[in-house]
Amino acid sequence: MYATLTTEERTALVDAVRDFATARLAPHAANWDADKHFPVDALQDAGELGLGGIYVREDVGGSGLSRLDAVAIFEELAKGDTTIAAYISIHNMVAWMIDEFGDQQQREQWLPGLVAMTDLGSYCLTEPGAGSDAAAITTTATRDGDEYVLNGTKQFISGAGTSAVYLVMARTGASDSGARGISAILVPADAAGLSFGPNERKMGWNAQPTRQVVFDGVRVPVTNRLSEEGEGFAIAMKGLNGGRVNMGACSLGGAQWTLDRAIAYVKDREAFGAPLAANQSIVFALADMETDLQAARALLSRAAAQMDEKSSDAASACALAKRFATDAGFRVANEALQLHGGYGYLHEYGIERVVRDLRVHQILEGTNEIMRLIVGRGLLAGAR
């Protein structure tokens, strides 16, 4: 399924993504954040570059790249705008789930628009009363002939109100059926009974909308279900493995951007008659930041490689990498702000924006507490 890139091809790919992030994202990131603007036009440009279906198969327009390639791509995107990079990750998760678990008709119907990013996708799992306990969702999809009727509410949905398709995890089994009673169902944006809450006022991620998605008697054909009834939870978790690695890569890229600026700042800024870089404590801080990011990059590459190899330990490796990379990314960005002193707190320098954006990465795609649970349970079960 995945293309095997030569070293030269990988370098050219990363360079192309870096050029896109530098020219199309970075100059606007501060204003998009301040204005809470979702740059749909920039996303369509990303689609033209092949970033709407990074690991979707090529027969429907995807790029067919590996998860290891994706780590490099999302790190570069996040250097331009962490919020938009994170949304592109979520969009790719939706596209991959359709590609991996959909039938040929579903793939041909939904994926060309998603790959081009002329259509955007949203992932609907979390609910107001079921955060980390994803198996406790209460949104229902009741069978009525050849249709499902959906009722319920999803919370914290990125892209809601703008997306063309919503990949919804809904309960098709009995209320006490747990994970075994959940199915994955595609809901188009124009479905009657579909509505959205107001755009949430958030600490960060302001350049992408986050809303409730409300289903009030929404009817969709049974043919919009991915795979078989009851397999939705397993599909959701497999999608999240990749999302966790991507989100770690977004943290890595955003933090690397702040470290690069911190290095330049301490070289130029003087205090007590000497550059800040002459202070040994600052040299040590930079070393610690670099160590954190190098370690995160290695763990993310390891997890991505295990996904590509379909390793039995991939879920644990993804959780481990996500937890470390998102914690390290926030820590490095926060330290970069500290090294800038009062200037780090100013909007125009961009550091405070990245700190705000990276904070949520420790929560979404499974909180880092849940990541620790996955890794610990894996150890007890003999996974390594």
C-alpha positions in Angstrom: 0.0 0.0 0.0 2.7 2.4 0.9 5.2 4.0 -1.5 8.8 3.3 -0.7 10.7 6.6 -0.9 14.4 6.9 -1.6 16.4 9.3 0.6 16.3 11.9 -2.2 12.5 11.5 -2.6 12.0 11.9 1.2 14.1 15.0 1.2 12.2 16.5 -1.7 8.9 15.7 0.0 9.9 17.3 3.3 11.3 20.4 1.4 8.0 20.8 -0.5 6.0 20.6 2.7 8.4 23.0 4.4 8.0 25.5 1.5 4.2 25.3 1.7 4.2 25.8 5.5 6.6 28.7 5.3 4.8 30.5 2.4 1.1 29.6 3.0 0.7 29.0 6.7 3.4 30.8 8.8 2.7 34.4 7.5 -0.9 34.2 8.5 -0.9 32.0 11.7 -1.0 35.0 14.1 -3.9 36.7 12.4 -5.8 33.4 11.9 -5.5 32.8 15.6 -6.5 36.3 16.6 -9.5 36.4 14.2 -10.5 32.8 14.8 -10.4 32.3 11.0 -10.5 28.8 9.5 -8.5 29.0 6.3 -10.4 26.7 4.0 -8.6 28.1 1.0 -5.2 27.2 2.5 -6.5 23.7 3.2 -7.5 23.3 -0.5 -4.0 24.3 -1.4 -2.7 21.6 0.9 -5.0 19.2 -0.9 -3.4 20.1 -4.2 0.0 19.2 -2.6 -1.3 15.8 -1.7 -1.8 16.4 2.0 -5.5 15.5 2.1 -4.9 11.8 1.8 -1.3 11.3 2.9 -1.7 7.5 3.5 -4.8 6.9 1.4 -4.3 4.6 -1.5 -3.5 6.1 -4.9 -6.5 4.6 -6.9 -8.7 7.3 -5.3 -6.2 10.1 -5.5 -4.3 9.5 -2.3 -0.6 9.9 -1.9 0.0 6.4 -0.6 2.8 7.4 1.7 3.9 5.7 4.9 3.2 6.7 8.5 6.9 7.4 8.8 6.6 9.9 6.0 3.6 11.4 7.8 5.6 12.1 10.9 8.0 14.2 8.9 5.1 16.0 7.1 3.3 17.0 10.2 6.4 18.2 11.9 7.0 20.6 9.0 3.3 21.7 8.8 3.3 22.5 12.5 6.3 24.8 12.1 4.0 26.9 9.9 0.8 26.7 12.0 0.3 24.1 14.8 -3.5 24.5 14.7 -3.9 23.9 10.9 -1.4 21.1 11.0 -3.5 19.4 13.8 -6.7 19.8 11.7 -5.0 18.3 8.7 -4.1 15.3 10.9 -7.8 14.9 12.0 -8.9 15.2 8.4 -6.4 12.5 7.3 -7.6 10.2 10.1 -11.2 10.4 8.6 -9.9 9.8 5.1 -7.8 6.8 6.2 -10.6 5.2 8.1 -12.8 5.4 5.0 -10.0 4.0 2.8 -9.1 1.2 5.2 -12.6 0.1 6.3 -14.9 1.3 3.6 -16.0 -0.8 0.6 -15.1 0.3 -2.9 -18.3 2.2 -3.4 -17.7 4.2 -0.2 -14.1 4.9 -1.2 -15.1 6.1 -4.6 -17.9 8.2 -3.2 -16.2 10.0 -0.4 -12.4 10.0 -0.8 -11.7 12.0 -4.0 -13.2 15.1 -2.4 -11.5 14.5 0.9 -8.2 13.8 -0.7 -8.4 17.1 -2.6 -9.6 18.9 0.5 -12.4 20.4 -1.5 -14.5 18.4 1.0 -13.4 18.4 4.7 -14.0 15.7 7.2 -14.7 15.6 11.0 -14.3 12.8 13.4 -17.1 12.4 15.9 -16.4 10.2 18.9 -16.3 12.3 22.1 -19.6 13.2 23.9 -20.5 15.6 26.7 -20.8 12.8 29.2 -18.2 10.4 27.8 -14.7 11.8 27.4 -11.9 9.3 28.1 -14.5 6.5 28.4 -15.2 6.3 24.7 -17.0 3.0 25.0 -19.7 4.7 27.1 -21.1 6.8 24.2 -24.9 7.2 24.1 -25.5 8.6 20.6 -27.7 6.0 19.0 -28.2 4.8 15.4 -31.4 2.9 15.3 -32.1 0.6 12.3 -35.3 1.5 10.3 -35.4 -0.6 7.2 -32.6 0.5 4.9 -31.7 3.5 7.1 -30.2 4.4 10.4 -31.8 7.1 12.5 -29.2 9.0 14.6 -29.9 10.8 17.8 -27.4 12.3 20.3 -24.7 14.9 20.7 -21.0 14.9 20.0 -18.6 17.3 21.8 -15.3 19.1 20.8 -15.6 18.3 17.1 -12.9 19.9 15.0 -14.1 21.4 11.7 -17.8 21.1 12.7 -20.1 23.4 10.7 -17.6 23.5 7.8 -17.0 19.8 7.0 -18.7 18.0 4.2 -18.8 14.6 6.0 -18.9 13.5 9.7 -17.6 10.1 10.7 -19.8 9.2 13.6 -19.4 6.6 16.3 -22.9 5.6 17.3 -24.5 2.9 19.4 -26.3 0.3 17.2 -26.4 -2.3 19.9 -28.2 -2.3 23.3 -27.5 0.4 25.8 -25.4 -2.0 27.9 -23.4 -3.4 24.9 -20.3 -1.3 25.6 -17.6 -1.3 22.9 -19.2 -4.2 21.1 -22.3 -2.2 20.3 -20.7 0.8 18.5 -20.7 1.3 14.7 -19.0 3.8 12.4 -21.4 5.7 10.2 -20.8 8.5 7.6 -23.2 11.4 7.8 -23.1 14.1 5.1 -23.3 17.7 6.1 -26.7 18.3 4.3 -28.5 15.5 6.3 -31.8 16.8 7.7 -31.7 17.0 11.5 -28.0 17.7 11.7 -27.1 20.9 13.5 -24.2 22.5 15.4 -23.5 24.3 18.6 -21.7 27.7 18.7 -18.0 27.8 18.0 -16.3 27.1 21.4 -14.2 29.9 23.0 -10.9 28.1 23.6 -7.5 28.7 25.1 -5.9 27.7 21.8 -6.6 26.1 18.4 -8.5 29.3 17.5 -7.9 28.9 13.8 -10.1 25.8 13.6 -13.7 25.7 14.7 -14.7 23.4 17.5 -18.4 22.8 18.0 -21.0 20.3 19.3 -22.6 18.2 16.5 -26.2 17.4 17.2 -28.2 14.6 15.6 -31.9 14.9 15.9 -33.6 12.1 13.9 -30.9 12.2 11.3 -31.5 9.6 8.6 -28.7 8.0 6.5 -28.6 4.9 4.4 -27.3 1.7 6.0 -24.8 1.7 3.2 -23.1 4.6 4.9 -21.8 2.3 7.7 -18.2 1.3 7.5 -17.6 -2.4 7.9 -20.0 -4.4 10.0 -22.2 -3.4 12.9 -20.4 -3.5 16.2 -17.0 -2.9 14.7 -17.0 0.9 15.1 -15.1 1.0 18.4 -12.2 -1.0 16.9 -12.2 1.2 13.9 -12.1 4.3 16.1 -9.2 3.0 18.1 -7.1 2.1 15.1 -7.8 5.6 13.7 -6.6 7.1 16.9 -3.3 5.2 16.8 -2.3 7.2 13.8 -3.9 10.4 15.2 -1.8 10.1 18.3 1.5 9.8 16.4 0.5 12.7 14.1 -0.4 14.9 17.1 2.9 14.1 18.7 4.6 15.2 15.4 2.5 18.4 15.5 3.8 19.1 19.0 7.3 18.3 17.9 7.1 20.8 15.0 5.6 23.6 17.0 8.1 23.1 19.8 11.0 23.0 17.3 9.8 26.3 15.9 9.9 27.9 19.4 13.4 26.4 20.2 14.8 27.9 16.9 13.5 31.3 17.9 14.8 31.0 21.5 18.3 30.2 20.2 18.2 33.3 18.0 16.9 35.4 20.8 19.4 34.5 23.5 22.2 35.1 21.0 21.1 38.6 20.3 19.6 39.7 23.6 22.0 41.2 26.2 21.7 41.3 29.9 24.2 42.5 32.5 26.6 43.4 29.7 26.7 40.1 27.9 24.5 38.0 25.6 22.0 35.7 27.4 23.7 32.8 25.6 26.8 33.4 27.8 24.8 32.4 30.8 25.5 28.7 31.6 21.9 28.1 32.9 20.5 29.2 29.6 23.0 26.9 27.7 21.8 24.0 29.9 18.1 24.9 29.2 18.7 24.8 25.5 20.5 21.4 25.8 17.5 20.0 27.7 15.1 21.3 25.1 17.1 19.8 22.3 17.3 16.5 24.2 13.5 16.4 24.7 12.9 17.0 21.0 15.4 14.5 19.7 13.9 11.9 22.0 10.4 12.7 20.9 11.4 12.5 17.3 12.9 9.0 17.8 9.9 7.7 19.7 7.5 9.0 17.0 9.6 7.4 14.2 9.6 4.1 16.2 5.8 4.2 16.6 5.2 5.1 13.0 7.5 2.3 11.8 5.5 -0.1 14.0 2.3 1.1 12.4 3.7 0.6 8.9 4.8 -2.9 9.9 1.5 -3.7 11.5 3.2 -4.7 14.7 1.1 -6.2 17.4 2.6 -3.6 19.8 1.7 -0.6 17.7 -1.0 0.7 19.9 1.3 0.8 22.9 4.1 2.3 20.9 1.8 5.1 19.6 0.5 5.8 23.1 4.0 6.0 24.5 5.2 8.3 21.7 2.1 10.5 21.9 2.4 11.0 25.7 6.2 11.8 25.6 6.1 14.0 22.5 3.1 16.1 23.6 4.5 16.5 27.1 7.9 17.3 25.8 6.6 19.7 23.1 4.6 21.7 25.6 7.5 21.8 28.0 9.9 23.0 25.4 7.5 25.7 24.1 6.9 26.9 27.6 10.6 27.1 28.3 11.1 29.0 25.1 8.5 31.5 26.3 10.4 31.9 29.6 13.7 32.5 27.8 12.0 35.3 25.8 11.0 37.0 29.1 8.2 39.5 28.7 8.5 39.4 24.9 7.5 35.7 24.9 4.2 36.8 26.3 3.5 39.2 23.4 1.2 38.1 20.6 3.5 39.4 17.9 6.4 37.0 18.8 4.2 33.9 18.3 5.6 32.0 21.2 2.5 32.4 23.4 0.3 31.2 20.6 2.2 27.9 20.2 2.2 27.4 23.9 -1.6 27.7 23.9 -2.0 25.5 20.9 0.3 22.7 22.2 -1.4 22.5 25.6 -4.5 20.7 24.2 -2.3 18.0 22.5 -1.8 16.6 26.0 -5.6 16.1 26.2 -7.0 15.1 22.8 -6.7 11.8 20.9 -6.8 10.3 24.4 -5.4 12.2 27.4 -1.9 11.5 28.4 -3.2 9.8 31.6 -5.0 7.3 29.3 -1.7 6.9 27.3 0.1 5.9 30.5 -2.7 3.4 31.2 -2.3 1.8 27.7 1.5 1.6 28.0 1.3 0.1 31.6 -1.4 -2.4 30.7 0.7 -3.4 27.7 3.7 -4.1 29.9 1.6 -6.2 32.2 0.2 -8.2 29.3 3.7 -8.9 28.0 3.8 -6.4 25.1 7.2 -4.8 24.5 
